[in-house]
Amino acid sequence: MSSSAVPGASAAADRPGPNASPVGGPTGVLSGMSSGVSSGGSGEGPPSVEYAARVNASLVCPICQDAFVDPVISKVCHHSFCRQLSAACAVSAVVKPGTARCFASPHTFLSGASCCGVIPLVPCVAHTSVLVVNIDIHPNLVLKALADELPVHCPHRKLGCVYIATRDTISAHADSCVFRPVHCPNQILGCAFEVPARAIPTHMEACVYEMLKPFVVRTTERIAALEDTVASLQKQLARAISVAEAAAKAAASTASATAATSPSKRAAVMQDLKFAATAMLAADVDEQEEAITPAQPSFPFGHAISCRRTISDNTTGVTALAYVPATNSLFSGAYDGSVKMFDAESGRLQRNVERAHDLNVWALAVENNIVYSASSDGKIKVWDMAEAPDPMDFENTQEAVGGSSNASMRAGLVKVLPDHETKVYSLQVNGSRLYSAASDGKIKIWSTEALTCETTIQAHSHGINSIVFVDTDPTQMVSVSHDRTVKLWDLTTATCVHTFSDIGSEALDVTTGGGMIFASTFDASILAFDRRVDPASRVRTLRGHNWEVWQVKYIDGLLFSGSHDHTIKRWDLSMWSNDLTLKGHKGFVHAFRFCNDGLISAGADKTIRIWK
């Protein structure tokens, strides 16, 4: 691009300047001035970057001789230079009339009290004995756009990264680069090891602190319990002393009052005092023993979680679950297309539709006795469980679209929504809206009253595996896809507000909590994204499963994950580590739901397990 095509860049093209080698050569390291002020007002200059190709001379600041960073243009003489320089008197503005050159155009001399004959000079605020250039500057958006598109190397190139991106996007890559230096997750325990991010799994296998972590955690818990016990004992001791002092005073008062009475009456009084003191001390001892006895932590905490019930009514693998806390009802969908309803407390089968769908059921959602089921047959079916008899088992349930046959009404079928033409993998319902996601990359928004599709979003380029509401804001939703992206959506406008791209593998499930987004992937990883920062970015990768992670759910600062390796793992997010593994399934774990006081899981082994 010629210099004449870039507004305000003519001065930069006049001469390469003293730092010409980085510009004239094939590559170069150009850094912004540390004393400048960035466009965001942070007070820091831009980080050093290494350009991957020759920088056009028209994109070089004539003052700092670096590629333009947030360039501005003078409205009077049309010179352009980096915004940082406009706020630095010592760099850009101190002049002596008649002896210095124009700071932006070296071939033009300052004369009298003006620059280039048109720019006025005024006394410097910091140095009243000198004059400074007083110019009216404005952002040069064209130059900024061109400079931001310059290709640069990843800042971790020396560590082995060969990634190249535009200057304005390289920071996003750098934050998640597998070559970026990171501290061992056990730094809080004392490990000072720092390695490229991709080497962390290897380091963790040999990290001494990782091996000691279970001991440290248990010791910390025991110390905390002992501290609680000591505090309780101190409280009980203070009470005992108070009781003893009160008893002593009462005894002295009684002794004085009964001094003149007969010996038999004095003995009776003393016996009553003894019984009263014994009872008071016994009460203190009982309270003390109760305080010393440690209470078992409730779900999801503690290490005593185990499978308390196994439901084996399904004849094929279970692929979907839904739970209703108010009635303690559990719904399941399976490979054979069946939908079943259980009492979660007793495990008793209450409803059963053997042929709810022609193919396997991938998703269930429940609200106000209405059950929504989605399948590989591309259909969403709406069931009214209040209309269904007990037990509900019809071998030839008929479908109804806009109406229903007698058989379908007996089975509780309200309507079939056939708008999806491909497999429907995920459902979410919230009040008057039902959201569905399918293998064609589309999200459909339905009215739960009219049972009609209101909006269709082409959300991803490949199949969507899961959608979930943001825990703190039901007007936002997160979707994960086979196209290796995680997207955050504003449901009020049906628009994507942020995309987490290039996550390394197909994303299978997603959950939110604690200001974070957690996505599980086909490569056996769990990715953590912090949406509290701007821009939201990936902050951690959890590894521990041997095969793909099909399910992930957040609760109370903990994360539960279910995998193709047949295990369920709990992750302590304060330590970013796996602190509990639940084993029991004989096939891959494909569905998760939290119940009132536990976890419900289901998998390819045809069972539903309740953990408490």
C-alpha positions as CSV (number, residue, x, y, z in Angstrom):
1,M,0.0,0.0,0.0
2,S,1.5,3.4,-1.0
3,S,1.9,6.1,1.6
4,S,-0.4,8.4,-0.3
5,A,-3.3,6.1,0.4
6,V,-2.9,6.4,4.2
7,P,-4.1,9.7,5.6
8,G,-1.4,11.4,7.6
9,A,1.3,8.9,6.7
10,S,3.3,11.1,4.3
11,A,5.8,12.1,6.9
12,A,6.5,8.5,7.8
13,A,7.4,7.7,4.2
14,D,9.9,10.6,3.9
15,R,12.7,8.6,5.5
16,P,13.1,5.4,7.4
17,G,14.7,7.0,10.5
18,P,17.4,5.6,12.8
19,N,15.6,2.4,13.5
20,A,15.2,1.5,9.8
21,S,16.6,-2.0,10.1
22,P,13.5,-3.5,11.7
23,V,11.3,-1.9,9.1
24,G,13.4,-2.6,6.1
25,G,14.3,-6.2,6.9
26,P,12.0,-9.2,6.6
27,T,11.1,-9.2,10.3
28,G,11.8,-7.0,13.2
29,V,11.0,-6.3,16.9
30,L,9.2,-3.0,17.4
31,S,8.0,-2.0,20.8
32,G,5.8,0.8,21.9
33,M,7.2,3.5,24.3
34,S,6.8,2.7,27.9
35,S,6.2,6.3,28.9
36,G,3.1,6.6,26.7
37,V,-0.6,6.4,27.4
38,S,-2.5,3.6,25.7
39,S,-5.8,4.2,23.9
40,G,-7.6,2.6,26.8
41,G,-6.2,5.1,29.3
42,S,-4.3,2.4,31.3
43,G,-1.1,4.4,31.5
44,E,1.0,1.5,30.0
45,G,2.5,1.2,26.6
46,P,1.8,-1.7,24.3
47,P,3.7,-4.9,24.8
48,S,6.7,-5.8,22.6
49,V,5.7,-7.7,19.6
50,E,7.7,-9.5,16.9
51,Y,6.4,-8.9,13.4
52,A,6.2,-11.9,11.1
53,A,6.6,-9.9,7.8
54,R,8.2,-6.7,6.6
55,V,6.4,-3.6,7.9
56,N,5.4,-1.1,5.3
57,A,7.2,2.2,5.9
58,S,3.9,4.1,5.7
59,L,2.8,2.3,8.9
60,V,5.8,3.5,10.9
61,C,5.5,6.4,13.3
62,P,8.0,9.2,12.3
63,I,8.9,9.9,15.9
64,C,9.3,6.6,17.7
65,Q,10.2,4.8,14.5
66,D,7.9,1.9,15.5
67,A,4.8,0.6,13.9
68,F,1.9,2.9,14.7
69,V,0.1,2.1,18.0
70,D,-3.2,3.9,18.4
71,P,-2.2,6.6,15.9
72,V,-3.6,10.2,15.9
73,I,-3.6,12.8,13.2
74,S,-3.2,16.6,13.5
75,K,-6.2,18.5,12.2
76,V,-4.0,21.4,11.2
77,C,-1.0,19.9,9.4
78,H,-2.3,16.4,9.0
79,H,0.8,14.7,10.5
80,S,0.2,11.4,12.2
81,F,2.0,9.9,15.2
82,C,1.3,7.5,18.1
83,R,-1.1,8.7,20.7
84,Q,1.4,7.9,23.4
85,L,3.7,10.7,22.2
86,S,1.0,13.4,22.3
87,A,1.0,13.2,26.1
88,A,4.8,13.1,26.6
89,C,6.3,16.6,26.7
90,A,9.9,15.4,26.8
91,V,9.4,13.2,23.7
92,S,7.3,15.2,21.4
93,A,6.8,18.8,22.3
94,V,9.7,20.7,23.8
95,V,11.1,23.0,21.1
96,K,13.3,26.1,20.8
97,P,11.9,28.5,18.2
98,G,14.2,29.0,15.3
99,T,16.5,26.1,16.1
100,A,14.5,22.8,16.1
101,R,12.7,20.8,13.4
102,C,9.1,19.9,13.4
103,F,8.7,16.9,15.6
104,A,6.4,15.1,13.1
105,S,8.0,16.3,9.8
106,P,11.8,16.4,10.2
107,H,12.4,18.4,6.9
108,T,10.3,21.3,8.3
109,F,11.9,23.8,10.6
110,L,10.2,25.6,13.5
111,S,10.4,29.3,13.1
112,G,9.2,32.2,15.3
113,A,6.2,31.0,17.3
114,S,4.8,28.5,14.9
115,C,5.4,25.0,13.5
116,C,5.1,24.5,9.8
117,G,4.0,28.1,9.8
118,V,0.5,27.1,11.0
119,I,0.7,25.2,14.3
120,P,0.9,27.6,17.4
121,L,3.4,27.2,20.2
122,V,2.4,27.8,23.8
123,P,4.3,27.7,27.1
124,C,4.7,24.1,28.4
125,V,2.7,23.5,31.6
126,A,5.6,21.6,33.1
127,H,8.4,23.8,31.7
128,T,7.3,27.4,31.5
129,S,10.6,28.5,30.0
130,V,10.1,26.5,26.8
131,L,7.4,26.4,24.2
132,V,5.5,23.3,23.2
133,V,3.5,22.4,20.1
134,N,-0.2,23.0,20.7
135,I,-2.0,20.8,18.2
136,D,-5.6,19.6,17.8
137,I,-5.4,15.8,17.3
138,H,-7.9,13.1,16.5
139,P,-7.7,9.3,16.1
140,N,-6.5,8.1,12.7
141,L,-8.8,5.1,12.4
142,V,-7.5,4.1,9.0
143,L,-3.9,3.8,10.1
144,K,-5.0,2.0,13.3
145,A,-6.9,-0.6,11.3
146,L,-4.0,-1.2,9.0
147,A,-1.4,-1.4,11.8
148,D,-3.6,-3.7,13.8
149,E,-3.7,-6.1,10.9
150,L,0.0,-6.5,10.8
151,P,1.0,-10.2,11.3
152,V,3.0,-10.9,14.5
153,H,4.5,-13.9,16.1
154,C,3.1,-15.4,19.4
155,P,5.0,-13.8,22.3
156,H,5.9,-17.3,23.4
157,R,7.8,-18.0,20.1
158,K,11.1,-18.5,22.0
159,L,9.4,-21.3,23.9
160,G,8.4,-23.1,20.7
161,C,5.1,-21.6,19.5
162,V,4.9,-21.0,15.8
163,Y,1.5,-19.3,15.8
164,I,1.0,-16.1,13.8
165,A,-1.9,-13.8,14.1
166,T,-2.8,-10.1,13.6
167,R,-1.5,-7.7,16.2
168,D,-5.0,-7.0,17.6
169,T,-5.8,-10.7,18.1
170,I,-2.5,-12.1,19.2
171,S,-3.1,-11.4,22.9
172,A,-6.2,-13.7,22.9
173,H,-4.0,-16.5,21.6
174,A,-1.2,-15.7,24.0
175,D,-3.5,-16.0,27.0
176,S,-4.3,-19.6,26.1
177,C,-1.1,-20.6,24.3
178,V,0.0,-24.1,25.3
179,F,3.6,-22.7,25.3
180,R,2.9,-19.9,27.8
181,P,4.8,-20.2,31.0
182,V,2.5,-21.2,33.9
183,H,3.1,-22.0,37.5
184,C,2.3,-25.5,38.9
185,P,-1.3,-25.6,40.2
186,N,0.3,-26.6,43.5
187,Q,2.0,-23.3,43.9
188,I,-0.1,-22.6,46.9
189,L,1.4,-25.6,48.5
190,G,4.9,-24.5,47.8
191,C,5.8,-25.8,44.3
192,A,7.8,-23.1,42.5
193,F,8.0,-25.0,39.2
194,E,7.1,-23.0,36.1
195,V,6.8,-24.7,32.7
196,P,4.9,-24.2,29.4
197,A,1.2,-24.9,29.8
198,R,1.4,-28.0,27.7
199,A,4.0,-29.6,30.0
200,I,1.8,-29.2,33.1
201,P,0.2,-32.7,32.8
202,T,3.7,-34.3,32.6
203,H,4.9,-32.2,35.5
204,M,1.9,-33.1,37.6
205,E,2.7,-36.8,37.3
206,A,6.0,-36.3,39.0
207,C,5.2,-33.2,41.2
208,V,6.0,-34.0,44.8
209,Y,3.4,-31.6,46.0
210,E,0.7,-33.3,43.9
211,M,1.6,-36.6,45.7
212,L,1.4,-34.9,49.1
213,K,-1.8,-33.0,48.3
214,P,-4.2,-35.7,49.7
215,F,-2.2,-35.7,52.9
216,V,-2.1,-31.9,53.1
217,V,-5.8,-31.7,52.5
218,R,-6.6,-34.3,55.2
219,T,-4.2,-32.6,57.6
220,T,-5.7,-29.2,56.9
221,E,-9.2,-30.6,57.6
222,R,-8.0,-32.3,60.8
223,I,-6.4,-29.1,62.0
224,A,-9.6,-27.1,61.2
225,A,-11.6,-29.8,63.2
226,L,-9.1,-29.6,66.1
227,E,-9.3,-25.8,66.1
228,D,-13.1,-26.0,66.3
229,T,-12.8,-28.6,69.1
230,V,-10.4,-26.3,71.1
231,A,-12.7,-23.4,70.7
232,S,-15.6,-25.5,71.9
233,L,-13.7,-26.7,74.9
234,Q,-12.6,-23.2,75.8
235,K,-16.3,-22.2,75.7
236,Q,-17.3,-25.2,77.9
237,L,-14.5,-24.5,80.3
238,A,-15.6,-20.9,80.7
239,R,-19.2,-22.1,81.4
240,A,-18.0,-24.7,83.9
241,I,-16.0,-22.1,85.8
242,S,-19.1,-19.9,85.8
243,V,-21.2,-22.8,87.1
244,A,-18.6,-23.6,89.9
245,E,-18.5,-19.9,91.0
246,A,-22.3,-19.7,91.1
247,A,-22.4,-23.0,93.1
248,A,-19.8,-21.7,95.5
249,K,-21.7,-18.5,96.2
250,A,-24.9,-20.4,96.7
251,A,-23.2,-22.8,99.1
252,A,-21.8,-20.0,101.1
253,S,-25.2,-18.2,101.3
254,T,-26.9,-21.4,102.3
255,A,-24.3,-22.3,104.9
256,S,-24.8,-19.0,106.6
257,A,-28.6,-19.3,106.5
258,T,-28.6,-22.8,107.9
259,A,-25.9,-22.3,110.6
260,A,-28.5,-22.2,113.3
261,T,-30.6,-25.1,111.9
262,S,-30.3,-28.7,113.0
263,P,-27.6,-30.9,111.5
264,S,-30.2,-33.1,109.6
265,K,-31.6,-30.0,107.8
266,R,-28.1,-28.8,106.9
267,A,-27.3,-32.2,105.4
268,A,-30.4,-32.1,103.3
269,V,-29.6,-28.7,102.0
270,M,-26.0,-29.7,101.1
271,Q,-27.4,-32.9,99.3
272,D,-29.7,-30.7,97.2
273,L,-26.8,-28.5,96.2
274,K,-24.7,-31.5,95.3
275,F,-27.4,-32.8,93.0
276,A,-27.9,-29.4,91.4
277,A,-24.2,-29.0,90.7
278,T,-23.9,-32.5,89.4
279,A,-26.8,-32.0,87.0
280,M,-25.3,-28.7,85.7
281,L,-21.9,-30.3,85.1
282,A,-23.5,-33.3,83.4
283,A,-25.4,-30.9,81.0
284,D,-22.1,-29.2,80.2
285,V,-20.4,-32.6,79.5
286,D,-23.2,-33.6,77.2
287,E,-22.9,-30.3,75.2
288,Q,-19.1,-30.8,75.2
289,E,-19.3,-34.3,73.8
290,E,-21.8,-33.1,71.1
291,A,-19.4,-30.3,70.1
292,I,-16.5,-32.7,70.0
293,T,-18.3,-35.3,67.8
294,P,-17.6,-34.1,64.2
295,A,-20.6,-33.7,62.0
296,Q,-20.5,-35.4,58.6
297,P,-20.5,-32.8,55.8
298,S,-23.5,-32.9,53.6
299,F,-23.6,-33.4,49.8
300,P,-21.7,-32.3,47.7
301,F,-18.9,-32.1,50.3
302,G,-17.0,-34.7,52.2
303,H,-15.4,-38.0,51.1
304,A,-18.2,-40.3,52.2
305,I,-20.3,-40.0,49.0
306,S,-21.3,-43.4,47.6
307,C,-24.0,-45.0,45.5
308,R,-27.1,-45.4,47.7
309,R,-29.5,-46.7,45.1
310,T,-29.4,-48.3,41.6
311,I,-32.4,-48.3,39.3
312,S,-32.3,-51.0,36.6
313,D,-35.6,-50.8,34.9
314,N,-34.2,-49.7,31.5
315,T,-33.3,-52.5,29.0
316,T,-30.9,-50.3,27.0
317,G,-28.4,-47.5,27.8
318,V,-29.8,-44.4,29.5
319,T,-28.9,-41.2,27.6
320,A,-31.0,-38.4,29.2
321,L,-32.3,-37.4,32.7
322,A,-34.5,-34.7,34.1
323,Y,-35.4,-34.1,37.8
324,V,-38.3,-32.3,39.5
325,P,-37.3,-31.2,43.1
326,A,-40.8,-30.4,44.2
327,T,-42.1,-33.9,43.7
328,N,-38.8,-35.8,43.8
329,S,-39.6,-37.2,40.4
330,L,-37.0,-38.5,38.0
331,F,-37.4,-38.9,34.3
332,S,-35.1,-40.9,32.0
333,G,-34.7,-41.4,28.2
334,A,-32.9,-44.3,26.6
335,Y,-31.4,-45.8,23.5
336,D,-34.6,-47.7,22.7
337,G,-36.7,-44.4,22.5
338,S,-38.5,-45.0,25.8
339,V,-39.3,-42.3,28.4
340,K,-39.8,-43.4,32.1
341,M,-40.7,-41.6,35.3
342,F,-39.5,-42.8,38.7
343,D,-39.9,-41.8,42.3
344,A,-36.3,-40.7,43.1
345,E,-36.6,-41.7,46.8
346,S,-37.8,-45.3,46.4
347,G,-36.7,-45.9,42.8
348,R,-40.2,-47.1,42.0
349,L,-41.3,-46.9,38.3
350,Q,-44.3,-44.6,38.0
351,R,-44.7,-43.9,34.3
352,N,-43.5,-45.7,31.2
353,V,-43.7,-44.9,27.5
354,E,-41.9,-47.7,25.8
355,R,-42.0,-46.2,22.3
356,A,-42.0,-42.5,23.0
357,H,-39.6,-42.0,20.0
358,D,-38.5,-44.1,17.0
359,L,-34.8,-43.6,17.9
360,N,-32.8,-42.9,21.0
361,V,-33.8,-40.0,23.3
362,W,-31.0,-37.5,23.8
363,A,-32.6,-34.8,25.9
364,L,-35.4,-34.2,28.5
365,A,-36.7,-31.0,30.1
366,V,-39.6,-30.7,32.6
367,E,-41.6,-27.7,33.8
368,N,-45.1,-27.7,35.4
369,N,-45.9,-31.4,34.8
370,I,-45.0,-30.9,31.1
371,V,-42.2,-33.1,29.9
372,Y,-40.3,-32.3,26.7
373,S,-38.3,-35.1,25.0
374,A,-36.0,-34.9,22.0
375,S,-34.5,-37.6,19.9
376,S,-32.4,-38.7,17.0
377,D,-35.6,-38.9,15.0
378,G,-35.5,-35.0,14.8
379,K,-38.7,-34.6,16.8
380,I,-39.5,-32.9,20.1
381,K,-42.5,-34.4,21.9
382,V,-44.6,-32.7,24.5
383,W,-46.1,-34.9,27.3
384,D,-48.6,-33.9,30.0
385,M,-47.8,-36.2,32.9
386,A,-50.8,-35.2,34.8
387,E,-53.0,-36.7,32.0
388,A,-51.1,-40.0,32.0
389,P,-52.4,-43.0,33.9
390,D,-50.2,-45.0,36.4
391,P,-48.5,-47.1,35.1
392,M,-48.2,-45.7,31.6
393,D,-47.1,-48.4,29.2
394,F,-48.4,-48.4,25.6
395,E,-46.7,-50.5,23.0
396,N,-48.2,-48.6,20.1
397,T,-48.2,-45.0,21.2
398,Q,-49.4,-42.9,18.2
399,E,-48.0,-39.5,17.3
400,A,-50.1,-36.4,17.0
401,V,-49.3,-33.1,15.2
402,G,-51.8,-30.4,16.0
403,G,-54.2,-33.0,17.4
404,S,-54.1,-36.4,19.1
405,S,-55.6,-39.8,18.8
406,N,-57.2,-41.5,21.7
407,A,-54.2,-43.7,22.2
408,S,-51.8,-40.8,22.3
409,M,-54.0,-38.9,24.7
410,R,-54.1,-41.9,27.1
411,A,-50.3,-41.8,27.0
412,G,-50.2,-38.1,27.8
413,L,-48.9,-37.0,24.4
414,V,-49.9,-33.4,23.8
415,K,-48.1,-32.5,20.5
416,V,-45.1,-33.4,18.3
417,L,-42.8,-30.6,17.1
418,P,-41.2,-31.9,13.9
419,D,-39.4,-28.7,12.8
420,H,-35.9,-30.0,13.4
421,E,-34.8,-32.2,10.5
422,T,-31.8,-33.6,12.3
423,K,-30.9,-35.1,15.7
424,V,-31.9,-32.9,18.6
425,Y,-29.2,-33.2,21.3
426,S,-30.2,-30.6,24.0
427,L,-33.3,-28.9,25.5
428,Q,-33.7,-26.1,28.0
429,V,-37.0,-24.7,29.2
430,N,-37.7,-21.4,31.1
431,G,-41.2,-20.2,31.6
432,S,-42.8,-19.3,28.3
433,R,-39.8,-20.4,26.1
434,L,-38.4,-23.8,25.1
435,Y,-34.9,-23.9,23.6
436,S,-33.6,-26.8,21.5
437,A,-30.3,-27.5,19.8
438,A,-29.6,-29.9,17.0
439,S,-26.9,-31.6,14.9
440,D,-27.4,-29.1,12.1
441,G,-25.9,-26.3,14.3
442,K,-29.3,-24.6,14.8
443,I,-30.9,-23.4,18.0
444,K,-34.7,-23.0,17.9
445,I,-36.8,-21.0,20.3
446,W,-40.3,-22.2,20.9
447,S,-43.4,-20.8,22.6
448,T,-44.4,-23.2,25.4
449,E,-48.0,-21.9,25.2
450,A,-48.6,-22.1,21.4
451,L,-46.0,-24.9,20.9
452,T,-44.7,-23.2,17.8
453,C,-41.2,-22.2,16.7
454,E,-40.7,-18.4,17.0
455,T,-37.0,-18.1,16.1
456,T,-34.3,-20.2,14.5
457,I,-30.6,-19.3,14.9
458,Q,-27.8,-20.8,12.8
459,A,-25.6,-20.8,15.9
460,H,-22.7,-23.1,14.8
461,S,-21.2,-24.5,11.7
462,H,-21.4,-28.1,13.1
463,G,-23.7,-30.0,15.5
464,I,-24.5,-28.5,18.9
465,N,-24.0,-30.9,21.7
466,S,-25.3,-28.9,24.6
467,I,-27.0,-25.6,25.7
468,V,-27.4,-24.3,29.2
469,F,-28.6,-21.1,30.8
470,V,-26.1,-18.9,32.6
471,D,-26.7,-19.6,36.3
472,T,-27.0,-15.9,37.3
473,D,-28.8,-14.6,34.2
474,P,-31.4,-16.7,32.4
475,T,-31.4,-14.2,29.6
476,Q,-28.0,-15.6,28.6
477,M,-27.2,-19.0,27.3
478,V,-24.0,-20.9,26.5
479,S,-23.7,-23.4,23.6
480,V,-21.0,-25.9,22.7
481,S,-20.4,-27.6,19.4
482,H,-18.4,-30.1,17.3
483,D,-17.0,-27.0,15.5
484,R,-14.7,-26.6,18.5
485,T,-16.2,-23.4,19.8
486,V,-18.0,-22.3,22.9
487,K,-20.5,-19.4,22.4
488,L,-22.2,-17.0,24.8
489,W,-25.7,-15.8,23.7
490,D,-28.0,-12.9,24.6
491,L,-31.4,-14.5,24.4
492,T,-33.2,-11.1,24.4
493,T,-31.7,-10.3,21.0
494,A,-30.8,-13.9,19.9
495,T,-27.3,-12.7,19.2
496,C,-23.8,-14.1,20.0
497,V,-22.0,-11.8,22.4
498,H,-18.7,-13.8,22.7
499,T,-17.1,-16.8,21.1
500,F,-14.4,-18.9,22.6
501,S,-12.7,-20.3,19.6
502,D,-10.1,-23.0,18.8
503,I,-10.6,-24.9,22.1
504,G,-8.6,-27.8,20.7
505,S,-11.3,-30.5,20.4
506,E,-15.1,-31.0,20.0
507,A,-17.0,-29.7,23.0
508,L,-19.5,-32.2,24.4
509,D,-21.2,-30.5,27.5
510,V,-21.3,-27.2,29.3
511,T,-22.2,-25.8,32.7
512,T,-21.9,-22.4,34.5
513,G,-21.3,-21.3,38.0
514,G,-19.2,-19.0,40.2
515,G,-18.8,-16.5,37.3
516,M,-17.2,-19.3,35.2
517,I,-18.1,-21.4,32.1
518,F,-16.9,-25.0,32.1
519,A,-16.9,-27.1,28.9
520,S,-16.0,-30.7,28.6
521,T,-14.3,-32.0,25.4
522,F,-13.7,-35.1,23.3
523,D,-10.0,-35.1,24.3
524,A,-10.8,-35.9,27.9
525,S,-10.4,-32.3,29.1
526,I,-12.5,-29.8,31.0
527,L,-11.9,-26.1,30.0
528,A,-12.6,-23.3,32.4
529,F,-13.5,-19.8,31.1
530,D,-13.8,-16.7,33.3
531,R,-16.6,-14.5,32.1
532,R,-16.0,-12.0,34.9
533,V,-13.1,-10.5,33.0
534,D,-13.2,-8.4,29.8
535,P,-12.8,-10.0,27.4
536,A,-13.8,-13.4,28.9
537,S,-11.0,-15.9,28.4
538,R,-9.9,-19.4,29.2
539,V,-8.1,-19.6,32.6
540,R,-7.6,-23.3,33.3
541,T,-7.7,-26.8,31.8
542,L,-8.6,-29.8,34.0
543,R,-7.3,-33.2,33.1
544,G,-7.8,-36.5,34.9
545,H,-10.2,-38.6,32.8
546,N,-8.9,-41.2,30.4
547,W,-11.6,-40.8,27.8
548,E,-14.0,-38.2,26.5
549,V,-16.0,-36.3,29.1
550,W,-19.7,-36.5,28.3
551,Q,-21.1,-34.6,31.3
552,V,-20.1,-31.7,33.5
553,K,-22.2,-30.0,36.2
554,Y,-21.3,-27.2,38.7
555,I,-22.5,-27.0,42.3
556,D,-21.3,-24.9,45.3
557,G,-17.8,-24.3,44.2
558,L,-17.3,-27.9,43.0
559,L,-17.5,-29.5,39.6
560,F,-18.7,-33.1,38.8
561,S,-17.8,-34.7,35.5
562,G,-18.8,-38.0,33.9
563,S,-16.8,-39.8,31.3
564,H,-16.5,-42.6,28.8
565,D,-14.0,-44.1,31.2
566,H,-17.0,-45.2,33.4
567,T,-16.0,-42.8,36.3
568,I,-17.5,-39.7,37.9
569,K,-14.9,-37.2,39.2
570,R,-15.4,-34.3,41.6
571,W,-13.1,-31.2,41.2
572,D,-12.3,-28.8,44.0
573,L,-12.2,-25.5,42.1
574,S,-10.4,-23.7,44.9
575,M,-7.4,-26.0,44.2
576,W,-8.2,-26.8,40.6
577,S,-7.8,-30.5,41.4
578,N,-9.7,-33.8,41.4
579,D,-10.4,-34.7,45.0
580,L,-12.9,-37.6,44.6
581,T,-13.6,-40.3,42.1
582,L,-16.9,-42.3,42.1
583,K,-16.8,-45.7,40.6
584,G,-19.8,-48.0,40.0
585,H,-21.0,-47.6,36.4
586,K,-20.0,-50.4,34.0
587,G,-20.4,-48.3,30.9
588,F,-19.8,-44.7,29.9
589,V,-21.6,-42.0,32.0
590,H,-23.9,-40.1,29.7
591,A,-26.3,-38.1,31.9
592,F,-26.2,-36.1,35.1
593,R,-28.7,-34.3,37.3
594,F,-28.4,-33.0,40.9
595,C,-31.3,-34.0,43.2
596,N,-32.3,-32.5,46.5
597,D,-29.4,-34.0,48.4
598,G,-27.3,-35.9,45.9
599,L,-26.3,-36.7,42.4
600,I,-28.1,-38.8,39.8
601,S,-26.1,-40.4,37.0
602,A,-27.0,-42.7,34.1
603,G,-25.0,-44.5,31.5
604,A,-24.6,-47.2,28.9
605,D,-24.8,-49.9,31.5
606,K,-28.6,-49.5,31.5
607,T,-28.6,-48.2,35.1
608,I,-29.5,-45.0,36.9
609,R,-27.4,-44.5,40.1
610,I,-28.2,-42.1,43.0
611,W,-25.1,-40.9,44.9
612,K,-25.4,-39.3,48.4
